[in-house]
Amino acid sequence: MESTGTTKKKRLSPSSMSQIHILNALSPSGAEPRRLQIDEIATLSGIRDEKETQRFLFILEGQKLVSPFPEGDFTSKIWQITSQGAQTLKQISSNLSN
């Protein structure tokens, strides 16, 4: 197979970008992770829709990157980033800057 010498950059899906924005809202660079209400997360992440934000939070929780507060209370409107989520966000930010 012949190589054309060009490399394609991978593009992140809108869903992946929204999840990254949510992680950023919960742990802004250089700041301590914080606990936020879903409506605050929706505003800070730019998603604006609370139901869509909650859907992304559930996806991120399944990956152990965020958790409700108190932990295990999925009816809670307060969410926080986990230590694994903070590490993942740091790695993503590092990779995106390269």
ABEGO torsion letter per residue (X at the ends): XBBAGBBBBBBBBAAAAAAAAAAAAABBBGBBBBBBBAAAAAAAAGAGBAAAAAAAAAAAAAAGABBBOBBGBAABABBBBBAAAAAAAAAAAAAAAX
